[in-house]
């Protein structure tokens, strides 16, 4: 895996935010909580998680036109933001969230391969920070996080299985995959393509195992970064489980007479 750094609280005003630097790929993720839900969730008692993804014009080797100038999001952008949303919805208990929407904004500052997987990994941290703040402030009666989520790219380059492809590797890969999984190794999504050749089942298994090893490292770093927030959350949850029984009338008013 390339050198990795994640900065929690990278944005001043967002409820939750994180910047991930993975090699030369840099993504800024922000989480916003709103007291509304899409129409299909109205009066359901459940919340929703959605995502938006964009790339700065000079995030790549040559300038790309801002999509707002074209009047609509491109097909790649729509595909990636749907992937981010699907992946992070796995982390949330919608009933515990209540009728609230969490929007995850992922903006690529610099692209050198693996932007969608880096977005998912950073967005999870932003999500937990946002939910943690809401829970500690008393805005959420129940803790809604049920899974840890991270993602990584893998592929075959010159017949060798590689983890976390940078752009120069991804552009010549024979086979490449983007894999999303939970902290305990359950798969959420596999996007795999034989770019230059078909691939065998055992080759796919090798890549999945390699990816899960990388995701285990990412989750360990997520846990380390979120440890202070999660410790506060757990302390509050423990206090909330031990209610003092109400005093009887004699204790309240003293003996009669």
Buried (B, 14 or more C-beta within 10 A) or exposed (E): EBEBEBBBBBBEEBBBBBBBBBBEBBBBBBBBBEEEBEEEBEEEEBBBBBBBBBBBEEBBEEEBEEBEEEEEBEEEBEEBBEBBBBBBBBBBBBEBBBBBBBBBBBBBBBBBBBBBBBBBBBBBBBBBBBBBBBBBEEEBEEBBBEBBBBBBBBBBBEEEBBBBBBBEBBEBBBBBBBBBBBBEEEEBBBBBEBBEEEBEEEBBEBBBEBBBBBBBBBBEBBEEBBEEBBEBBEEBEEEEEEEEEEEEEEEEEEEEE
